[in-house]
Amino acid sequence: MSQISFAEAEYQNKKRKTRREKFLERMDQLIPWKKLENKVARYYPKGENGRRPYPLQVMLRIHCMQLFYNSSLRR
């Protein structure tokens, strides 16, 4: 039997969801991730040369969050 960490113990006793958790759950409900991934996949680098790219799913989520919060580095 393994011990749980302090963070896991604190998280188990949490009663309410944070705004971030609510936002991410809502984003998962509204955006059809698989369809979006299928459309973008052919343009996403395969990682044949140089460093491997981040997973497509992660980059799509980051891009959407940048758009939602207007925090893109390109202005």
PDB file with SEQRES, HELIX, SHEET and CRYST1 records, atoms N, CA, C and O in Angstrom:
SEQRES   1 A   75  MET SER GLN ILE SER PHE ALA GLU ALA GLU TYR GLN ASN          
SEQRES   2 A   75  LYS LYS ARG LYS THR ARG ARG GLU LYS PHE LEU GLU ARG          
SEQRES   3 A   75  MET ASP GLN LEU ILE PRO TRP LYS LYS LEU GLU ASN LYS          
SEQRES   4 A   75  VAL ALA ARG TYR TYR PRO LYS GLY GLU ASN GLY ARG ARG          
SEQRES   5 A   75  PRO TYR PRO LEU GLN VAL MET LEU ARG ILE HIS CYS MET          
SEQRES   6 A   75  GLN LEU PHE TYR ASN SER SER LEU ARG ARG                      
HELIX    1 AA1 PHE A    6  GLN A   12  1                                   7    
HELIX    2 AA2 ARG A   19  LEU A   30  1                                  12    
HELIX    3 AA3 TRP A   33  VAL A   40  1                                   8    
HELIX    4 AA4 LEU A   56  TYR A   69  1                                  14    
CRYST1    1.000    1.000    1.000  90.00  90.00  90.00 P 1           1          
ATOM      1  N   MET A   1       0.835  -1.165   0.000  1.00  0.00           N  
ATOM      2  CA  MET A   1       0.000   0.000   0.000  1.00  0.00           C  
ATOM      3  C   MET A   1       0.886   1.238   0.000  1.00  0.00           C  
ATOM      4  O   MET A   1       1.806   1.340   0.812  1.00  0.00           O  
ATOM      5  N   SER A   2       0.622   2.174  -0.898  1.00  0.00           N  
ATOM      6  CA  SER A   2       1.465   3.363  -0.982  1.00  0.00           C  
ATOM      7  C   SER A   2       0.798   4.538  -0.275  1.00  0.00           C  
ATOM      8  O   SER A   2      -0.427   4.643  -0.210  1.00  0.00           O  
ATOM      9  N   GLN A   3       1.633   5.400   0.243  1.00  0.00           N  
ATOM     10  CA  GLN A   3       1.120   6.580   0.928  1.00  0.00           C  
ATOM     11  C   GLN A   3       0.725   7.634  -0.084  1.00  0.00           C  
ATOM     12  O   GLN A   3       1.301   7.711  -1.169  1.00  0.00           O  
ATOM     13  N   ILE A   4      -0.254   8.442   0.269  1.00  0.00           N  
ATOM     14  CA  ILE A   4      -0.620   9.563  -0.587  1.00  0.00           C  
ATOM     15  C   ILE A   4       0.196  10.778  -0.169  1.00  0.00           C  
ATOM     16  O   ILE A   4       0.625  10.885   0.980  1.00  0.00           O  
ATOM     17  N   SER A   5       0.406  11.693  -1.112  1.00  0.00           N  
ATOM     18  CA  SER A   5       1.198  12.881  -0.818  1.00  0.00           C  
ATOM     19  C   SER A   5       0.332  13.919  -0.110  1.00  0.00           C  
ATOM     20  O   SER A   5      -0.889  13.780  -0.039  1.00  0.00           O  
ATOM     21  N   PHE A   6       0.975  14.952   0.409  1.00  0.00           N  
ATOM     22  CA  PHE A   6       0.241  16.031   1.057  1.00  0.00           C  
ATOM     23  C   PHE A   6      -0.709  16.717   0.075  1.00  0.00           C  
ATOM     24  O   PHE A   6      -1.831  17.076   0.433  1.00  0.00           O  
ATOM     25  N   ALA A   7      -0.250  16.896  -1.166  1.00  0.00           N  
ATOM     26  CA  ALA A   7      -1.087  17.548  -2.173  1.00  0.00           C  
ATOM     27  C   ALA A   7      -2.336  16.716  -2.462  1.00  0.00           C  
ATOM     28  O   ALA A   7      -3.434  17.259  -2.579  1.00  0.00           O  
ATOM     29  N   GLU A   8      -2.165  15.396  -2.577  1.00  0.00           N  
ATOM     30  CA  GLU A   8      -3.315  14.515  -2.824  1.00  0.00           C  
ATOM     31  C   GLU A   8      -4.288  14.535  -1.651  1.00  0.00           C  
ATOM     32  O   GLU A   8      -5.503  14.532  -1.844  1.00  0.00           O  
ATOM     33  N   ALA A   9      -3.747  14.555  -0.435  1.00  0.00           N  
ATOM     34  CA  ALA A   9      -4.604  14.587   0.756  1.00  0.00           C  
ATOM     35  C   ALA A   9      -5.392  15.887   0.816  1.00  0.00           C  
ATOM     36  O   ALA A   9      -6.574  15.887   1.162  1.00  0.00           O  
ATOM     37  N   GLU A  10      -4.740  16.994   0.477  1.00  0.00           N  
ATOM     38  CA  GLU A  10      -5.434  18.282   0.507  1.00  0.00           C  
ATOM     39  C   GLU A  10      -6.494  18.352  -0.578  1.00  0.00           C  
ATOM     40  O   GLU A  10      -7.581  18.887  -0.360  1.00  0.00           O  
ATOM     41  N   TYR A  11      -6.175  17.810  -1.750  1.00  0.00           N  
ATOM     42  CA  TYR A  11      -7.116  17.846  -2.867  1.00  0.00           C  
ATOM     43  C   TYR A  11      -8.354  16.995  -2.579  1.00  0.00           C  
ATOM     44  O   TYR A  11      -9.451  17.344  -3.015  1.00  0.00           O  
ATOM     45  N   GLN A  12      -8.196  15.891  -1.856  1.00  0.00           N  
ATOM     46  CA  GLN A  12      -9.335  15.029  -1.530  1.00  0.00           C  
ATOM     47  C   GLN A  12     -10.336  15.731  -0.616  1.00  0.00           C  
ATOM     48  O   GLN A  12     -11.532  15.446  -0.676  1.00  0.00           O  
ATOM     49  N   ASN A  13      -9.867  16.635   0.217  1.00  0.00           N  
ATOM     50  CA  ASN A  13     -10.740  17.329   1.156  1.00  0.00           C  
ATOM     51  C   ASN A  13     -11.349  18.603   0.576  1.00  0.00           C  
ATOM     52  O   ASN A  13     -12.119  19.288   1.249  1.00  0.00           O  
ATOM     53  N   LYS A  14     -11.009  18.915  -0.648  1.00  0.00           N  
ATOM     54  CA  LYS A  14     -11.505  20.138  -1.274  1.00  0.00           C  
ATOM     55  C   LYS A  14     -13.001  20.027  -1.549  1.00  0.00           C  
ATOM     56  O   LYS A  14     -13.469  19.009  -2.060  1.00  0.00           O  
ATOM     57  N   LYS A  15     -13.737  21.056  -1.214  1.00  0.00           N  
ATOM     58  CA  LYS A  15     -15.190  21.016  -1.360  1.00  0.00           C  
ATOM     59  C   LYS A  15     -15.685  21.663  -2.654  1.00  0.00           C  
ATOM     60  O   LYS A  15     -16.598  21.145  -3.298  1.00  0.00           O  
ATOM     61  N   ARG A  16     -15.088  22.792  -3.034  1.00  0.00           N  
ATOM     62  CA  ARG A  16     -15.551  23.512  -4.212  1.00  0.00           C  
ATOM     63  C   ARG A  16     -14.525  23.463  -5.336  1.00  0.00           C  
ATOM     64  O   ARG A  16     -13.330  23.280  -5.101  1.00  0.00           O  
ATOM     65  N   LYS A  17     -15.013  23.629  -6.562  1.00  0.00           N  
ATOM     66  CA  LYS A  17     -14.131  23.693  -7.719  1.00  0.00           C  
ATOM     67  C   LYS A  17     -13.668  25.130  -7.908  1.00  0.00           C  
ATOM     68  O   LYS A  17     -14.410  26.078  -7.649  1.00  0.00           O  
ATOM     69  N   THR A  18     -12.439  25.271  -8.360  1.00  0.00           N  
ATOM     70  CA  THR A  18     -11.913  26.603  -8.622  1.00  0.00           C  
ATOM     71  C   THR A  18     -12.467  27.114  -9.950  1.00  0.00           C  
ATOM     72  O   THR A  18     -13.036  26.353 -10.732  1.00  0.00           O  
ATOM     73  N   ARG A  19     -12.293  28.400 -10.190  1.00  0.00           N  
ATOM     74  CA  ARG A  19     -12.750  28.972 -11.459  1.00  0.00           C  
ATOM     75  C   ARG A  19     -12.015  28.329 -12.624  1.00  0.00           C  
ATOM     76  O   ARG A  19     -12.598  28.107 -13.685  1.00  0.00           O  
ATOM     77  N   ARG A  20     -10.740  28.031 -12.427  1.00  0.00           N  
ATOM     78  CA  ARG A  20      -9.944  27.397 -13.478  1.00  0.00           C  
ATOM     79  C   ARG A  20     -10.502  26.019 -13.811  1.00  0.00           C  
ATOM     80  O   ARG A  20     -10.641  25.674 -14.984  1.00  0.00           O  
ATOM     81  N   GLU A  21     -10.822  25.231 -12.789  1.00  0.00           N  
ATOM     82  CA  GLU A  21     -11.378  23.894 -13.027  1.00  0.00           C  
ATOM     83  C   GLU A  21     -12.718  23.980 -13.742  1.00  0.00           C  
ATOM     84  O   GLU A  21     -12.986  23.200 -14.656  1.00  0.00           O  
ATOM     85  N   LYS A  22     -13.553  24.915 -13.335  1.00  0.00           N  
ATOM     86  CA  LYS A  22     -14.848  25.092 -14.000  1.00  0.00           C  
ATOM     87  C   LYS A  22     -14.660  25.490 -15.455  1.00  0.00           C  
ATOM     88  O   LYS A  22     -15.339  24.974 -16.343  1.00  0.00           O  
ATOM     89  N   PHE A  23     -13.723  26.422 -15.696  1.00  0.00           N  
ATOM     90  CA  PHE A  23     -13.475  26.885 -17.057  1.00  0.00           C  
ATOM     91  C   PHE A  23     -12.984  25.741 -17.942  1.00  0.00           C  
ATOM     92  O   PHE A  23     -13.466  25.576 -19.063  1.00  0.00           O  
ATOM     93  N   LEU A  24     -12.026  24.946 -17.445  1.00  0.00           N  
ATOM     94  CA  LEU A  24     -11.481  23.854 -18.239  1.00  0.00           C  
ATOM     95  C   LEU A  24     -12.518  22.773 -18.510  1.00  0.00           C  
ATOM     96  O   LEU A  24     -12.535  22.195 -19.596  1.00  0.00           O  
ATOM     97  N   GLU A  25     -13.371  22.496 -17.552  1.00  0.00           N  
ATOM     98  CA  GLU A  25     -14.452  21.526 -17.778  1.00  0.00           C  
ATOM     99  C   GLU A  25     -15.421  22.037 -18.837  1.00  0.00           C  
ATOM    100  O   GLU A  25     -15.869  21.285 -19.703  1.00  0.00           O  
ATOM    101  N   ARG A  26     -15.735  23.314 -18.756  1.00  0.00           N  
ATOM    102  CA  ARG A  26     -16.647  23.924 -19.742  1.00  0.00           C  
ATOM    103  C   ARG A  26     -16.024  23.895 -21.139  1.00  0.00           C  
ATOM    104  O   ARG A  26     -16.702  23.606 -22.125  1.00  0.00           O  
ATOM    105  N   MET A  27     -14.733  24.197 -21.209  1.00  0.00           N  
ATOM    106  CA  MET A  27     -14.033  24.171 -22.490  1.00  0.00           C  
ATOM    107  C   MET A  27     -14.048  22.761 -23.079  1.00  0.00           C  
ATOM    108  O   MET A  27     -14.226  22.602 -24.287  1.00  0.00           O  
ATOM    109  N   ASP A  28     -13.866  21.745 -22.251  1.00  0.00           N  
ATOM    110  CA  ASP A  28     -13.912  20.360 -22.726  1.00  0.00           C  
ATOM    111  C   ASP A  28     -15.289  19.990 -23.261  1.00  0.00           C  
ATOM    112  O   ASP A  28     -15.402  19.220 -24.215  1.00  0.00           O  
ATOM    113  N   GLN A  29     -16.335  20.537 -22.648  1.00  0.00           N  
ATOM    114  CA  GLN A  29     -17.695  20.237 -23.100  1.00  0.00           C  
ATOM    115  C   GLN A  29     -18.019  20.912 -24.424  1.00  0.00           C  
ATOM    116  O   GLN A  29     -18.700  20.327 -25.266  1.00  0.00           O  
ATOM    117  N   LEU A  30     -17.541  22.137 -24.618  1.00  0.00           N  
ATOM    118  CA  LEU A  30     -17.949  22.927 -25.774  1.00  0.00           C  
ATOM    119  C   LEU A  30     -17.150  22.662 -27.047  1.00  0.00           C  
ATOM    120  O   LEU A  30     -17.695  22.762 -28.146  1.00  0.00           O  
ATOM    121  N   ILE A  31     -15.887  22.330 -26.918  1.00  0.00           N  
ATOM    122  CA  ILE A  31     -15.026  22.207 -28.094  1.00  0.00           C  
ATOM    123  C   ILE A  31     -14.895  20.744 -28.490  1.00  0.00           C  
ATOM    124  O   ILE A  31     -14.534  19.903 -27.666  1.00  0.00           O  
ATOM    125  N   PRO A  32     -15.190  20.437 -29.758  1.00  0.00           N  
ATOM    126  CA  PRO A  32     -15.020  19.052 -30.243  1.00  0.00           C  
ATOM    127  C   PRO A  32     -13.545  18.790 -30.560  1.00  0.00           C  
ATOM    128  O   PRO A  32     -13.116  18.963 -31.702  1.00  0.00           O  
ATOM    129  N   TRP A  33     -12.780  18.380 -29.571  1.00  0.00           N  
ATOM    130  CA  TRP A  33     -11.325  18.266 -29.695  1.00  0.00           C  
ATOM    131  C   TRP A  33     -10.906  17.288 -30.773  1.00  0.00           C  
ATOM    132  O   TRP A  33      -9.981  17.578 -31.531  1.00  0.00           O  
ATOM    133  N   LYS A  34     -11.549  16.149 -30.864  1.00  0.00           N  
ATOM    134  CA  LYS A  34     -11.131  15.134 -31.844  1.00  0.00           C  
ATOM    135  C   LYS A  34     -11.296  15.636 -33.275  1.00  0.00           C  
ATOM    136  O   LYS A  34     -10.422  15.414 -34.112  1.00  0.00           O  
ATOM    137  N   LYS A  35     -12.405  16.307 -33.560  1.00  0.00           N  
ATOM    138  CA  LYS A  35     -12.618  16.856 -34.903  1.00  0.00           C  
ATOM    139  C   LYS A  35     -11.569  17.909 -35.224  1.00  0.00           C  
ATOM    140  O   LYS A  35     -11.037  17.952 -36.333  1.00  0.00           O  
ATOM    141  N   LEU A  36     -11.279  18.752 -34.250  1.00  0.00           N  
ATOM    142  CA  LEU A  36     -10.285  19.802 -34.436  1.00  0.00           C  
ATOM    143  C   LEU A  36      -8.896  19.204 -34.654  1.00  0.00           C  
ATOM    144  O   LEU A  36      -8.145  19.661 -35.516  1.00  0.00           O  
ATOM    145  N   GLU A  37      -8.562  18.189 -33.876  1.00  0.00           N  
ATOM    146  CA  GLU A  37      -7.268  17.523 -34.037  1.00  0.00           C  
ATOM    147  C   GLU A  37      -7.150  16.903 -35.425  1.00  0.00           C  
ATOM    148  O   GLU A  37      -6.099  17.002 -36.060  1.00  0.00           O  
ATOM    149  N   ASN A  38      -8.207  16.269 -35.898  1.00  0.00           N  
ATOM    150  CA  ASN A  38      -8.171  15.637 -37.215  1.00  0.00           C  
ATOM    151  C   ASN A  38      -7.948  16.656 -38.318  1.00  0.00           C  
ATOM    152  O   ASN A  38      -7.254  16.367 -39.293  1.00  0.00           O  
ATOM    153  N   LYS A  39      -8.524  17.842 -38.184  1.00  0.00           N  
ATOM    154  CA  LYS A  39      -8.363  18.868 -39.210  1.00  0.00           C  
ATOM    155  C   LYS A  39      -6.955  19.465 -39.210  1.00  0.00           C  
ATOM    156  O   LYS A  39      -6.421  19.798 -40.268  1.00  0.00           O  
ATOM    157  N   VAL A  40      -6.365  19.598 -38.045  1.00  0.00           N  
ATOM    158  CA  VAL A  40      -5.068  20.256 -37.922  1.00  0.00           C  
ATOM    159  C   VAL A  40      -3.904  19.278 -38.079  1.00  0.00           C  
ATOM    160  O   VAL A  40      -2.791  19.696 -38.397  1.00  0.00           O  
ATOM    161  N   ALA A  41      -4.138  18.005 -37.865  1.00  0.00           N  
ATOM    162  CA  ALA A  41      -3.063  17.005 -37.797  1.00  0.00           C  
ATOM    163  C   ALA A  41      -2.174  16.982 -39.035  1.00  0.00           C  
ATOM    164  O   ALA A  41      -0.962  16.808 -38.914  1.00  0.00           O  
ATOM    165  N   ARG A  42      -2.745  17.151 -40.211  1.00  0.00           N  
ATOM    166  CA  ARG A  42      -1.907  17.049 -41.412  1.00  0.00           C  
ATOM    167  C   ARG A  42      -0.947  18.226 -41.554  1.00  0.00           C  
ATOM    168  O   ARG A  42       0.055  18.118 -42.259  1.00  0.00           O  
ATOM    169  N   TYR A  43      -1.239  19.355 -40.890  1.00  0.00           N  
ATOM    170  CA  TYR A  43      -0.366  20.516 -40.961  1.00  0.00           C  
ATOM    171  C   TYR A  43       0.628  20.591 -39.808  1.00  0.00           C  
ATOM    172  O   TYR A  43       1.587  21.361 -39.859  1.00  0.00           O  
ATOM    173  N   TYR A  44       0.400  19.803 -38.783  1.00  0.00           N  
ATOM    174  CA  TYR A  44       1.243  19.835 -37.592  1.00  0.00           C  
ATOM    175  C   TYR A  44       2.540  19.076 -37.867  1.00  0.00           C  
ATOM    176  O   TYR A  44       2.501  18.006 -38.474  1.00  0.00           O  
ATOM    177  N   PRO A  45       3.701  19.610 -37.430  1.00  0.00           N  
ATOM    178  CA  PRO A  45       4.970  18.928 -37.718  1.00  0.00           C  
ATOM    179  C   PRO A  45       5.035  17.532 -37.097  1.00  0.00           C  
ATOM    180  O   PRO A  45       4.522  17.294 -36.004  1.00  0.00           O  
ATOM    181  N   LYS A  46       5.671  16.629 -37.817  1.00  0.00           N  
ATOM    182  CA  LYS A  46       5.764  15.237 -37.369  1.00  0.00           C  
ATOM    183  C   LYS A  46       6.962  15.011 -36.445  1.00  0.00           C  
ATOM    184  O   LYS A  46       7.024  13.993 -35.756  1.00  0.00           O  
ATOM    185  N   GLY A  47       7.901  15.936 -36.422  1.00  0.00           N  
ATOM    186  CA  GLY A  47       9.075  15.787 -35.571  1.00  0.00           C  
ATOM    187  C   GLY A  47      10.149  14.933 -36.196  1.00  0.00           C  
ATOM    188  O   GLY A  47      10.905  14.263 -35.492  1.00  0.00           O  
ATOM    189  N   GLU A  48      10.226  14.949 -37.525  1.00  0.00           N  
ATOM    190  CA  GLU A  48      11.232  14.149 -38.217  1.00  0.00           C  
ATOM    191  C   GLU A  48      12.615  14.784 -38.117  1.00  0.00           C  
ATOM    192  O   GLU A  48      13.625  14.079 -38.098  1.00  0.00           O  
ATOM    193  N   ASN A  49      12.661  16.097 -38.055  1.00  0.00           N  
ATOM    194  CA  ASN A  49      13.935  16.812 -37.946  1.00  0.00           C  
ATOM    195  C   ASN A  49      13.953  17.603 -36.651  1.00  0.00           C  
ATOM    196  O   ASN A  49      12.968  18.256 -36.304  1.00  0.00           O  
ATOM    197  N   GLY A  50      15.061  17.549 -35.940  1.00  0.00           N  
ATOM    198  CA  GLY A  50      15.195  18.354 -34.734  1.00  0.00           C  
ATOM    199  C   GLY A  50      14.425  17.792 -33.547  1.00  0.00           C  
ATOM    200  O   GLY A  50      14.155  16.596 -33.443  1.00  0.00           O  
ATOM    201  N   ARG A  51      14.093  18.704 -32.676  1.00  0.00           N  
ATOM    202  CA  ARG A  51      13.417  18.321 -31.440  1.00  0.00           C  
ATOM    203  C   ARG A  51      11.975  17.905 -31.711  1.00  0.00           C  
ATOM    204  O   ARG A  51      11.321  18.450 -32.599  1.00  0.00           O  
ATOM    205  N   ARG A  52      11.486  16.939 -30.942  1.00  0.00           N  
ATOM    206  CA  ARG A  52      10.103  16.479 -31.113  1.00  0.00           C  
ATOM    207  C   ARG A  52       9.138  17.584 -30.700  1.00  0.00           C  
ATOM    208  O   ARG A  52       9.372  18.257 -29.696  1.00  0.00           O  
ATOM    209  N   PRO A  53       8.060  17.784 -31.452  1.00  0.00           N  
ATOM    210  CA  PRO A  53       7.081  18.807 -31.078  1.00  0.00           C  
ATOM    211  C   PRO A  53       6.222  18.344 -29.904  1.00  0.00           C  
ATOM    212  O   PRO A  53       6.143  17.154 -29.600  1.00  0.00           O  
ATOM    213  N   TYR A  54       5.585  19.310 -29.256  1.00  0.00           N  
ATOM    214  CA  TYR A  54       4.631  18.982 -28.197  1.00  0.00           C  
ATOM    215  C   TYR A  54       3.466  18.221 -28.813  1.00  0.00           C  
ATOM    216  O   TYR A  54       3.204  18.371 -30.006  1.00  0.00           O  
ATOM    217  N   PRO A  55       2.764  17.412 -28.037  1.00  0.00           N  
ATOM    218  CA  PRO A  55       1.594  16.708 -28.577  1.00  0.00           C  
ATOM    219  C   PRO A  55       0.559  17.708 -29.113  1.00  0.00           C  
ATOM    220  O   PRO A  55       0.362  18.783 -28.547  1.00  0.00           O  
ATOM    221  N   LEU A  56      -0.080  17.334 -30.193  1.00  0.00           N  
ATOM    222  CA  LEU A  56      -1.041  18.207 -30.851  1.00  0.00           C  
ATOM    223  C   LEU A  56      -2.165  18.628 -29.917  1.00  0.00           C  
ATOM    224  O   LEU A  56      -2.558  19.794 -29.913  1.00  0.00           O  
ATOM    225  N   GLN A  57      -2.678  17.714 -29.141  1.00  0.00           N  
ATOM    226  CA  GLN A  57      -3.784  18.022 -28.229  1.00  0.00           C  
ATOM    227  C   GLN A  57      -3.392  19.117 -27.240  1.00  0.00           C  
ATOM    228  O   GLN A  57      -4.190  20.009 -26.952  1.00  0.00           O  
ATOM    229  N   VAL A  58      -2.190  19.052 -26.732  1.00  0.00           N  
ATOM    230  CA  VAL A  58      -1.713  20.058 -25.774  1.00  0.00           C  
ATOM    231  C   VAL A  58      -1.615  21.419 -26.452  1.00  0.00           C  
ATOM    232  O   VAL A  58      -2.058  22.422 -25.894  1.00  0.00           O  
ATOM    233  N   MET A  59      -1.041  21.461 -27.644  1.00  0.00           N  
ATOM    234  CA  MET A  59      -0.872  22.734 -28.339  1.00  0.00           C  
ATOM    235  C   MET A  59      -2.217  23.357 -28.721  1.00  0.00           C  
ATOM    236  O   MET A  59      -2.366  24.578 -28.671  1.00  0.00           O  
ATOM    237  N   LEU A  60      -3.186  22.542 -29.097  1.00  0.00           N  
ATOM    238  CA  LEU A  60      -4.510  23.083 -29.419  1.00  0.00           C  
ATOM    239  C   LEU A  60      -5.160  23.718 -28.189  1.00  0.00           C  
ATOM    240  O   LEU A  60      -5.751  24.794 -28.279  1.00  0.00           O  
ATOM    241  N   ARG A  61      -5.050  23.063 -27.068  1.00  0.00           N  
ATOM    242  CA  ARG A  61      -5.631  23.604 -25.840  1.00  0.00           C  
ATOM    243  C   ARG A  61      -4.942  24.903 -25.423  1.00  0.00           C  
ATOM    244  O   ARG A  61      -5.599  25.859 -25.012  1.00  0.00           O  
ATOM    245  N   ILE A  62      -3.630  24.927 -25.532  1.00  0.00           N  
ATOM    246  CA  ILE A  62      -2.886  26.146 -25.198  1.00  0.00           C  
ATOM    247  C   ILE A  62      -3.289  27.280 -26.132  1.00  0.00           C  
ATOM    248  O   ILE A  62      -3.509  28.408 -25.690  1.00  0.00           O  
ATOM    249  N   HIS A  63      -3.384  26.981 -27.407  1.00  0.00           N  
ATOM    250  CA  HIS A  63      -3.767  28.012 -28.378  1.00  0.00           C  
ATOM    251  C   HIS A  63      -5.166  28.561 -28.085  1.00  0.00           C  
ATOM    252  O   HIS A  63      -5.381  29.771 -28.143  1.00  0.00           O  
ATOM    253  N   CYS A  64      -6.105  27.686 -27.774  1.00  0.00           N  
ATOM    254  CA  CYS A  64      -7.465  28.143 -27.464  1.00  0.00           C  
ATOM    255  C   CYS A  64      -7.476  29.001 -26.200  1.00  0.00           C  
ATOM    256  O   CYS A  64      -8.163  30.021 -26.152  1.00  0.00           O  
ATOM    257  N   MET A  65      -6.734  28.602 -25.196  1.00  0.00           N  
ATOM    258  CA  MET A  65      -6.698  29.402 -23.971  1.00  0.00           C  
ATOM    259  C   MET A  65      -6.079  30.768 -24.228  1.00  0.00           C  
ATOM    260  O   MET A  65      -6.523  31.761 -23.651  1.00  0.00           O  
ATOM    261  N   GLN A  66      -5.054  30.839 -25.089  1.00  0.00           N  
ATOM    262  CA  GLN A  66      -4.469  32.126 -25.440  1.00  0.00           C  
ATOM    263  C   GLN A  66      -5.504  33.006 -26.131  1.00  0.00           C  
ATOM    264  O   GLN A  66      -5.591  34.204 -25.863  1.00  0.00           O  
ATOM    265  N   LEU A  67      -6.279  32.409 -27.013  1.00  0.00           N  
ATOM    266  CA  LEU A  67      -7.316  33.176 -27.703  1.00  0.00           C  
ATOM    267  C   LEU A  67      -8.386  33.663 -26.731  1.00  0.00           C  
ATOM    268  O   LEU A  67      -8.815  34.814 -26.809  1.00  0.00           O  
ATOM    269  N   PHE A  68      -8.818  32.800 -25.819  1.00  0.00           N  
ATOM    270  CA  PHE A  68      -9.872  33.160 -24.877  1.00  0.00           C  
ATOM    271  C   PHE A  68      -9.447  34.286 -23.941  1.00  0.00           C  
ATOM    272  O   PHE A  68     -10.239  35.172 -23.619  1.00  0.00           O  
ATOM    273  N   TYR A  69      -8.191  34.242 -23.509  1.00  0.00           N  
ATOM    274  CA  TYR A  69      -7.704  35.234 -22.561  1.00  0.00           C  
ATOM    275  C   TYR A  69      -6.943  36.368 -23.213  1.00  0.00           C  
ATOM    276  O   TYR A  69      -6.395  37.230 -22.526  1.00  0.00           O  
ATOM    277  N   ASN A  70      -6.906  36.372 -24.544  1.00  0.00           N  
ATOM    278  CA  ASN A  70      -6.234  37.423 -25.300  1.00  0.00           C  
ATOM    279  C   ASN A  70      -4.794  37.590 -24.833  1.00  0.00           C  
ATOM    280  O   ASN A  70      -4.327  38.712 -24.638  1.00  0.00           O  
ATOM    281  N   SER A  71      -4.099  36.484 -24.657  1.00  0.00           N  
ATOM    282  CA  SER A  71      -2.729  36.546 -24.161  1.00  0.00           C  
ATOM    283  C   SER A  71      -1.726  35.990 -25.169  1.00  0.00           C  
ATOM    284  O   SER A  71      -0.656  35.518 -24.785  1.00  0.00           O  
ATOM    285  N   SER A  72      -2.064  36.043 -26.447  1.00  0.00           N  
ATOM    286  CA  SER A  72      -1.150  35.567 -27.455  1.00  0.00           C  
ATOM    287  C   SER A  72       0.050  36.491 -27.516  1.00  0.00           C  
ATOM    288  O   SER A  72      -0.071  37.690 -27.266  1.00  0.00           O  
ATOM    289  N   LEU A  73       1.203  35.941 -27.847  1.00  0.00           N  
ATOM    290  CA  LEU A  73       2.404  36.755 -27.930  1.00  0.00           C  
ATOM    291  C   LEU A  73       2.427  37.598 -29.198  1.00  0.00           C  
ATOM    292  O   LEU A  73       3.119  38.615 -29.250  1.00  0.00           O  
ATOM    293  N   ARG A  74       1.699  37.200 -30.194  1.00  0.00           N  
ATOM    294  CA  ARG A  74       1.634  37.984 -31.443  1.00  0.00           C  
ATOM    295  C   ARG A  74       0.601  39.077 -31.270  1.00  0.00           C  
ATOM    296  O   ARG A  74      -0.535  38.821 -30.871  1.00  0.00           O  
ATOM    297  N   ARG A  75       0.999  40.274 -31.568  1.00  0.00           N  
ATOM    298  CA  ARG A  75       0.068  41.409 -31.454  1.00  0.00           C  
ATOM    299  C   ARG A  75       0.121  42.268 -32.671  1.00  0.00           C  
ATOM    300  O   ARG A  75      -0.593  43.268 -32.753  1.00  0.00           O  
TER     301      ARG A  75                                                      
END                                                                             
